[in-house]
């Protein structure tokens, strides 16, 4: 959705799409509130912890969400 919204706001050129993408700020999204830094990484970096509940290939049906951790920014700097 973020990419499609950026394309919709752009003039259609690759440079314009990238400008719009980097200007995006998401509020209340699946990852929480985030934007993109100068390297294209999100400013929110949650770590999802899953518990495997079957021997099937791991996917949404083969695991149970245990916790979503949000490490401090100090740990992610670098």
DANOR-V924623 format. One record per residue. N is the residue number from 1. RES is the residue in three letters. PSI is psi in whole degrees, 0 to 359 (none if undefined). D_CENTER is the distance of its C-alpha to the mean C-alpha in whole Angstrom. Layout:
n=N res=RES psi=PSI d_center=D_CENTER
n=N res=RES psi=PSI d_center=D_CENTER
This chain:
n=1 res=UNK psi=322 d_center=11
n=2 res=UNK psi=315 d_center=10
n=3 res=UNK psi=317 d_center=12
n=4 res=UNK psi=320 d_center=14
n=5 res=UNK psi=319 d_center=15
n=6 res=UNK psi=318 d_center=15
n=7 res=UNK psi=317 d_center=17
n=8 res=UNK psi=326 d_center=19
n=9 res=UNK psi=346 d_center=20
n=10 res=UNK psi=175 d_center=21
n=11 res=UNK psi=7 d_center=24
n=12 res=UNK psi=345 d_center=23
n=13 res=UNK psi=155 d_center=24
n=14 res=UNK psi=317 d_center=21
n=15 res=UNK psi=319 d_center=21
n=16 res=UNK psi=320 d_center=21
n=17 res=UNK psi=315 d_center=18
n=18 res=UNK psi=320 d_center=16
n=19 res=UNK psi=314 d_center=18
n=20 res=UNK psi=321 d_center=16
n=21 res=UNK psi=314 d_center=13
n=22 res=UNK psi=341 d_center=13
n=23 res=UNK psi=355 d_center=15
n=24 res=UNK psi=135 d_center=12
n=25 res=UNK psi=121 d_center=11
n=26 res=UNK psi=132 d_center=10
n=27 res=UNK psi=125 d_center=12
n=28 res=UNK psi=27 d_center=12
n=29 res=UNK psi=181 d_center=9
n=30 res=UNK psi=324 d_center=8
n=31 res=UNK psi=3 d_center=6
n=32 res=UNK psi=205 d_center=9
n=33 res=UNK psi=130 d_center=9
n=34 res=UNK psi=167 d_center=8
n=35 res=UNK psi=184 d_center=9
n=36 res=UNK psi=138 d_center=9
n=37 res=UNK psi=183 d_center=12
n=38 res=UNK psi=342 d_center=15
n=39 res=UNK psi=356 d_center=14
n=40 res=UNK psi=4 d_center=11
n=41 res=UNK psi=152 d_center=8
n=42 res=UNK psi=150 d_center=6
n=43 res=UNK psi=344 d_center=9
n=44 res=UNK psi=124 d_center=7
n=45 res=UNK psi=69 d_center=7
n=46 res=UNK psi=153 d_center=8
n=47 res=UNK psi=119 d_center=11
n=48 res=UNK psi=130 d_center=12
n=49 res=UNK psi=119 d_center=16
n=50 res=UNK psi=147 d_center=17
n=51 res=UNK psi=122 d_center=21
n=52 res=UNK psi=128 d_center=22
n=53 res=UNK psi=359 d_center=25
n=54 res=UNK psi=171 d_center=27
n=55 res=UNK psi=5 d_center=28
n=56 res=UNK psi=161 d_center=26
n=57 res=UNK psi=138 d_center=23
n=58 res=UNK psi=122 d_center=20
n=59 res=UNK psi=192 d_center=18
n=60 res=UNK psi=333 d_center=17
n=61 res=UNK psi=348 d_center=21
n=62 res=UNK psi=10 d_center=22
n=63 res=UNK psi=163 d_center=20
n=64 res=UNK psi=131 d_center=20
n=65 res=UNK psi=124 d_center=17
n=66 res=UNK psi=311 d_center=19
n=67 res=UNK psi=151 d_center=16
n=68 res=UNK psi=117 d_center=13
n=69 res=UNK psi=146 d_center=14
n=70 res=UNK psi=96 d_center=12
n=71 res=UNK psi=152 d_center=15
n=72 res=UNK psi=151 d_center=16
n=73 res=UNK psi=328 d_center=16
n=74 res=UNK psi=321 d_center=19
n=75 res=UNK psi=334 d_center=18
n=76 res=UNK psi=347 d_center=15
n=77 res=UNK psi=143 d_center=17
n=78 res=UNK psi=none d_center=19
